[in-house]
Amino acid sequence: MNRDTLQGNWKQIKGKVKEKWGEFTDDELDMIEGKRDQIIGKLQEKYGYTREQAEREYRDFEGSVMTGSTRKY
């Protein structure tokens, strides 16, 4: 899934983001608007992930959205 697709479908996808990473607030999700770098930054901030770990989590999530599954880790 490319960035444009994620941003274009953000209203549908943000519920899945909240399901996977429940610490995101609705206001934060509204501000993020599907922007990859902002999601990765928030993952680092809220979950204490390294940049690499946050990117890996995001890639896994992105792949699960493409296949229609949402795995929880």
Residue, then its C-alpha position, 0 to 999 in steps of 0.5 A: m500500500n502506498r502513502d497516497t492509498l493510506q492517506g486516501n483511506w484514512k477514515q476507514i483505516k484509523g479504526k484499525v490503527k486504534e484497534k492495534w495501538g489503543e494508546f493513540t487518541d482520536d485527536e492524535l489520529d485526526m492530526i496524523e491523517g495517515k502520514r507514515d512519518q507521524i505514525i512512526g513518531k507516535l509509535q516511538e513516543k507512546y510505546g518506546y520503540t526504536r525507529e527501526q522497531a516502529e518502522r517494522e511495526y508499521r510495515d507489518f500493519e500496512g501489510s495486514v491492512m492490504t490483506g484484510s487482517t489485523r494481527k495484534y502483537 
